Amino acid sequence: MGNYSKDIEEFLNEIPTGKEDVHEYYDELKAESKSKLSLLFGDKDTTENDEWYPVSQIEYHKLSNGYEVVIPYWLAKKKGLAD
């Protein structure tokens, strides 16, 4: 038998908790995966805050000075962007 408890734990961590979405702001959309399933957002002249996001899980909006990325709480938590 496999290690199902870890799979169940990971699944439960991805269930929406009712907590609000997280809004992150980036200077630019830096890249798109070959499959067009992920986008890389980041800030100009640095890679320190670059982050890949699955297109199916986020909303993003072009602003006059960059991008707003709306991330579900569970994904933001998984990426270390939320408590």
C-alpha positions in Angstrom: 0.0 0.0 0.0 1.1 3.5 -0.8 1.5 6.4 1.6 -2.1 7.7 1.4 -1.9 9.9 4.4 0.5 12.3 2.7 -1.8 12.4 -0.4 -4.8 13.1 1.8 -3.0 15.8 3.7 -1.9 17.5 0.5 -5.5 17.3 -0.9 -6.9 18.8 2.3 -4.4 21.6 2.2 -5.8 22.6 -1.2 -9.4 22.7 -0.2 -10.7 26.3 -0.2 -10.7 27.7 3.3 -12.9 30.7 2.8 -10.0 32.9 3.3 -9.6 35.7 0.8 -7.6 35.6 -2.4 -4.1 37.2 -2.3 -3.3 40.0 -4.6 0.3 40.3 -5.7 1.8 43.0 -7.9 4.6 42.6 -10.4 6.3 44.8 -13.0 6.1 42.4 -15.9 5.0 39.1 -17.3 8.4 37.6 -18.0 7.6 34.3 -19.7 5.0 31.8 -20.7 5.6 28.0 -20.5 5.8 26.2 -23.8 2.5 24.5 -23.0 1.0 27.9 -22.1 -0.2 26.5 -18.8 2.0 28.6 -16.6 3.1 32.3 -16.5 6.2 33.8 -14.9 5.7 37.2 -13.3 8.4 39.3 -11.8 10.0 42.6 -11.3 12.3 44.5 -13.6 16.0 44.0 -13.2 15.7 41.2 -10.6 14.7 37.6 -10.4 14.4 37.6 -6.6 10.6 37.7 -6.6 9.9 35.8 -9.8 7.0 33.4 -9.5 5.4 30.8 -11.8 1.7 30.5 -11.6 -0.7 28.0 -13.2 -3.0 29.9 -15.6 -6.0 27.8 -14.6 -5.6 28.9 -10.9 -5.1 32.7 -11.2 -6.6 35.8 -12.6 -4.3 38.5 -13.8 -4.8 42.1 -14.9 -2.6 44.4 -16.9 -2.2 47.7 -15.1 -0.6 50.9 -16.4 2.5 50.1 -14.3 2.6 46.3 -14.3 0.4 43.4 -13.4 -2.0 42.4 -10.6 -2.1 38.7 -10.0 -5.1 37.4 -8.0 -4.1 34.1 -6.3 -6.4 31.7 -4.4 -5.4 31.6 -0.7 -4.4 27.9 -0.8 -2.0 28.5 -3.7 -0.5 31.7 -2.1 0.0 29.7 1.2 1.7 26.9 -0.8 4.1 29.4 -2.4 4.8 31.1 1.0 2.9 34.3 0.1 0.3 33.9 2.9 0.1 32.7 6.5 
